[in-house]
Amino acid sequence: MDRTITRLGARIRSIREEKGLSREEAAHRGGIHATHWSAIELSNTNATVATLVGIAEALDVRLEDLFKGL
């Protein structure tokens, strides 16, 4: 899998954990199925822009914050 996708998944997981959210709670907040959220964090799938927007909203960060340090 592409290194950027791997790092993005790790970044999303890190932010979620910093916020003290379970995958299920974060996914619910973002309107994303928990299985899909998990696949994104584990770099098993690519996320669409719309999904990334939902993730950013669920984590209460700006979209560009998901890509910092990648």
N, C-alpha and C positions, 0 to 999 in steps of 0.2 A: 504494500500500500504506500502511496505517496507520503513522504515525510511530513509535508505540510498538513495533510489530513490527520496524520497521527498526532502531530503537535496541537492541532486545533481541538481534537477530541480530549487530549490531556488538559488543555487550557480550560475548556468548558467544564470538565470534571473538577478541576482545581477551584474555579470560581464558585461552582455549586457547593462544594464542600466548605469553602470559606464562608458562604452564606448560611451554612447549616441546614441545607435542603436535601431531602432524599431525592432520588431520581424520580420517584413517582410524584412527589409534590411539585418538583420543578416542571416535569412534563405536563402535569395538570395545569399549572399556571401558564404555560406556554401554548396550550392547546395542541400538544404533541403526544402521541401514544408513548407510554413508558418504554416499550420495547424498541421503538425507533430512537428515542433519546439514548438508550443504552447502546444501541448500535453505533450511534454517532460518537459517543464518548470512547467506545472501544475501537473506533476507526474501521468498522465493518461496513460502513456505507457513507456515501457523500451526502451532505445536507444541501438542500436547495436554499436560495436566498430567503425565500419566505419562511422556511424552517429556522434559519439562523436569526431572522428577525424575531420569531417567537421565542427562541432560546434567550436572546438578549433581553427581551421584555420579561421573561420569567425570572431571569437572574438580576433584573433591575440594573443593567449596564447598557452602555451604548454599543451598537453593533461593532464599531471599530475596536472596542475594548476586547472583543473576542480574539482579535488578530494581533494584539500587542505581543511583541517578542517572538513572533513566529519566524 
